[in-house]
Amino acid sequence: MDPSSSSSTEGTAAELAPKKPFLRRIFPFLLVVNFAVGGPQRRNQLKRRKRILSKRVFPRIKPRPQTRSSQQLPLPRPEAPKVALPPVPESRQRELFKWILEEKRKVKPGSPAEKKKLNEEKALLKKYIRAESIPNL
């Protein structure tokens, strides 16, 4: 056994060792570059923002002196006058009920409970459409 041959096998063994994956090797480099480039940019951006804010003139708001106790009741808001709309004619109500019934027929219920509720609503609409007098809306 030649001592020089054992050293040559160690050298080839080191050369044959598996390399780290590409991202494992490049990630530290990218991290350093990111901080080296992004740090100064961020600092300049903050300086610029601070300079702009310092140039703005904000008006000073003086607090109003409290003449009464601190627990004042809020003033009631004036309500807008309610406008009475003319009643909807029965023919128009029937058209509206028919349209609602058509839309209810297009709905696809997901569960038996939904289907039951939908059928009850449709039955009520049919009852209103067939009735001689319709309740006012």
Buried (B, 14 or more C-beta within 10 A) or exposed (E): EEEEEEEEEEEEEEEEEEEEEEEEEEEEEEEEEEEEEEEEEEEEEEEEEEEEEEEEEEEEEEEEEEEEEEEEEEEEEEEEEEEEEEEEEEEEBBEBBBEBBEEEEEEEEEEEEEEEEBEEBBEEBEEBBEEEEBEEE
